[in-house]
Amino acid sequence: VLDTTISTIGEVYTSDIDLETEGLKGAQIQVEVDFVETTLSTYPHYIDIAVYPSLDGSEYDTESYQTERIQDTSGASVSKQKTFVVTDLAHFRIGVRQTQASNDQVTVSYKAWR
């Protein structure tokens, strides 16, 4: 769904995740982050993950429905992963935002079920 390097402090989004069309009930979301090495003054380093619902996949809420966080407190290059579940939404997208400017690699994937 999303595989990108985040180099600024700003939010990037997945495309629409449509559970409605095929009558799906929920999705297991997996977010993987490859944190780059940072200096002592810039960690802990966070990646914030937000779920934004939509009724039809065209306009999304401006406030998140659910939030998660992945953090690195070591300052070293490290890979981290977090999985969570989203249910009972017709459409949604995932927003990913870092708390400081760096070049972290972020991958968001999902598997939906009936």
Secondary structure, DSSP 4 states (H G I P E B T S, - for coil): -EEEEE-SSSEEE---EE-TTTT--EEEEEEEEEEPP--GGG-SEEEEEEEEEESSSSS--SS-SEEEEEEE-S-S-EEEEEEEEEES-SEEEEEEEESS-S-EEEEEEEEEE-
